[in-house]
């Protein structure tokens, strides 16, 4: 079957400290052909780009997660901009709003979200959006900033199908991961059925959110076939056809060659 592209992973996380090298070395032989490792703080952006330099099939995204934005300064933003010039930097992210972990204050989250959107526009990279319990403010900011011109993905999608249409109208891809396999994920299953397949990309967000039957364990890209199978079932399609389409979507999202 066609290989899978993990569009959102955190292999720099300490959960992989014991076996990172063996695990990453095994991915290509086990059907995972490409990975975008996503930074969430300035230090994880650094380790992300180190991984991207070390492994040919790993690319990096650099950005500061909303809950980490208290560390951002003009200097930090300038440093991020320099990282964007790296040939293996695929995107700016993850950036956005998180009102579940409601800190730092919303005004600060919004300010750095906008600043990092502007950075992405400047360096001509797509954005990886993290949005939790903040659908309206996220959509409002993306609209005001004309983020449709920037492009990107709403990662770990958790809102309704109606909200998905708002992001689809702006041209965004929708990132779907392990939650799709959870029995209680009715809202996400409805959204996945609704969103056109040519706008969906697969992601792990590993080490978090492992799919069934490995729910609760450490996640890795090796679990993505479970998500692909669940998506194929929801779409009423062959898994191979789903894999081919989401592979192409992932390349388009990150503007990569096959
Ligand atoms: Ni993430």
Boltz pocket constraint, residues with backbone or C-beta under 6 A from the ligand:
constraints:
  - pocket:
      binder: B
      contacts: [[A, 8], [A, 10], [A, 38], [A, 94], [A, 205]]
      max_distance: 6.0
